[in-house]
Amino acid sequence: MVKRKVPGGNPAWKPPEKHTVMNPMLERATGVVNAKTELSEGRLSVGLGAVPFGPSSVQENFEAMTLALISDLISMSEATENLNRAQTMSSMFGRPRGANAISNANERNHHAHIPECNIALLGLRGSGKSALTVKFLTKRFISEYDPNLEDTYASEEVVDHIPVMVKVMDTADQDGPVACERYLYWAHAFMVIYSIDNKRSFEGCQLYLDVLSRHIKESRHDYPVLLLGNKLDIERYRQVSKTEGLSLATTYGCFFHEVSACQDFEAVQMVFHEAVRQVRREAEQHLSVRPLFITEEKAPIRLSAATPLPAKHSLATLAPLSAANYREIPSVAQAKLVTVKSSRAQSKRKAPTLTLLKGFKIF
Ligand SMILES: Nc1nc2c(ncn2[C@@H]2O[C@H](COP(=O)(O)OP(=O)(O)OP(=O)(O)O)[C@@H](O)[C@H]2O)c(=O)[nH]1
């Protein structure tokens, strides 16, 4: 049972018919593309225009991640333009404006529009979801935790020289997948975790993979899924062989890694960054086959028949155009997002914002 109440967990919860743009970054990225289109067509006006937005912020975020590349270029020209405008104004009023004020504003602007990548960690209790989350966020291993705490955390990362706000939902299902909508409609990528010393936790993964495969099929979007065998440090108690892990991953067409939350930080970081890369790849593929700004129909999730995940790198298919069946993304606002400064944040990393965990003892 999930401790915090989320919309997906409430059977009476019904999605509103329509939602508007929830993501200012997307709004801006969309505007950028419009502006680009208009410019390429020889028109000078720049604006958002009447852009039909799709039903899914997840979908939008995918597009936005790719569009962010274009956005960065525009940001640079905007920065120059702002600087020029500020210089013009300061000479008009005879009062020089500090360059810092401009660069701070640009920095704030940059942070507000950094692309997001939402990753949901799934798995039976005790598989190490919280430990992996904490390791990724703080480089530390925890041994005490609140097993009922379900929260979402964020860390600004740089993956392949491109900044990204990685948001991690550390789920807290008691015994298998329950009320899955809260993460299905939120995440861009999923990590399904088992403990290599616990056969039952491995069997539990299949339940999650079944849910994900149905979601992927119904949403017609190939969300990346990573199967992770955790607790590699206690190899001597291993109950699940690497071959078994690999075989399950192959069956469901997902990625596979073995890690340890209490060993190398780099290995844990690598799998999170890999998830970001996969999300970017999917976004690129999706954009290449799907016209921008077309709404997709989304079928509601049915948790019945099991279907394997589609093979990786298959091309996403187009949804037919129709009166959109808008669904509001179950908000993660119910989960607490706590932003603090940590030692990692104060290190030499360029982007120091780190949202840290509540309810954990960190040693
Ligand atoms: N040896 C070892 N222990 C680990 C590792 N990861 C987690 N643990 C321990 O396994 C136990 C469960 O870890 P959690 O991170 O709380 O597991 P969880 O999947 O979040 O479990 P719930 O919070 O109950 O959903 C804790 O005692 C951790 O200290 C690991 O890589 N190696």
The ligand as an SDF file (V2000), in Angstrom:
LIG
                    3D

 32 34  0  0  0  0  0  0  0  0999 V2000
   24.1840   -5.4450    0.5680 N   0  0  0  0  0  0  0  0  0  0  0  0
   23.3450   -4.6170   -0.0110 C   0  0  0  0  0  0  0  0  0  0  0  0
   22.2320   -4.2170    0.6240 N   0  0  0  0  0  0  0  0  0  0  0  0
   21.4140   -3.3640   -0.0070 C   0  0  0  0  0  0  0  0  0  0  0  0
   21.6780   -2.8750   -1.3050 C   0  0  0  0  0  0  0  0  0  0  0  0
   20.6810   -2.0760   -1.6500 N   0  0  0  0  0  0  0  0  0  0  0  0
   19.8250   -2.0540   -0.6390 C   0  0  0  0  0  0  0  0  0  0  0  0
   20.2460   -2.8270    0.3550 N   0  0  0  0  0  0  0  0  0  0  0  0
   19.5890   -3.0730    1.6260 C   0  0  0  0  0  0  0  0  0  0  0  0
   18.3710   -3.7420    1.3370 O   0  0  0  0  0  0  0  0  0  0  0  0
   17.3500   -3.2870    2.1950 C   0  0  0  0  0  0  0  0  0  0  0  0
   16.2130   -2.7720    1.3600 C   0  0  0  0  0  0  0  0  0  0  0  0
   16.6770   -1.6370    0.6120 O   0  0  0  0  0  0  0  0  0  0  0  0
   15.6880   -0.4780    0.1610 P   0  0  0  0  0  0  0  0  0  0  0  0
   16.4720    0.4530   -0.6460 O   0  0  0  0  0  0  0  0  0  0  0  0
   14.9540    0.0820    1.2700 O   0  0  0  0  0  0  0  0  0  0  0  0
   14.6830   -1.3090   -0.7270 O   0  0  0  0  0  0  0  0  0  0  0  0
   13.3300   -0.7820   -1.3920 P   0  0  0  0  0  0  0  0  0  0  0  0
   13.1870   -1.4940   -2.6740 O   0  0  0  0  0  0  0  0  0  0  0  0
   13.3070    0.6850   -1.4190 O   0  0  0  0  0  0  0  0  0  0  0  0
   12.2640   -1.3140   -0.3910 O   0  0  0  0  0  0  0  0  0  0  0  0
   10.9210   -0.5740    0.0660 P   0  0  0  0  0  0  0  0  0  0  0  0
   11.3110    0.7740    0.5570 O   0  0  0  0  0  0  0  0  0  0  0  0
   10.4090   -1.4570    1.1500 O   0  0  0  0  0  0  0  0  0  0  0  0
   10.0190   -0.5390   -1.1070 O   0  0  0  0  0  0  0  0  0  0  0  0
   17.9600   -2.2160    3.0950 C   0  0  0  0  0  0  0  0  0  0  0  0
   18.3320   -2.8230    4.3100 O   0  0  0  0  0  0  0  0  0  0  0  0
   19.2010   -1.7930    2.3340 C   0  0  0  0  0  0  0  0  0  0  0  0
   20.2040   -1.3650    3.2010 O   0  0  0  0  0  0  0  0  0  0  0  0
   22.8780   -3.3020   -1.9570 C   0  0  0  0  0  0  0  0  0  0  0  0
   23.2160   -2.9460   -3.0800 O   0  0  0  0  0  0  0  0  0  0  0  0
   23.6740   -4.1780   -1.2610 N   0  0  0  0  0  0  0  0  0  0  0  0
  1  2  1  0
  2  3  2  0
  2 32  1  0
  3  4  1  0
  4  5  2  0
  4  8  1  0
  5  6  1  0
  5 30  1  0
  6  7  2  0
  7  8  1  0
  8  9  1  0
  9 10  1  0
  9 28  1  0
 10 11  1  0
 11 12  1  0
 11 26  1  0
 12 13  1  0
 13 14  1  0
 14 15  2  0
 14 16  1  0
 14 17  1  0
 17 18  1  0
 18 19  2  0
 18 20  1  0
 18 21  1  0
 21 22  1  0
 22 23  2  0
 22 24  1  0
 22 25  1  0
 26 27  1  0
 26 28  1  0
 28 29  1  0
 30 31  2  0
 30 32  1  0
M  END
$$$$
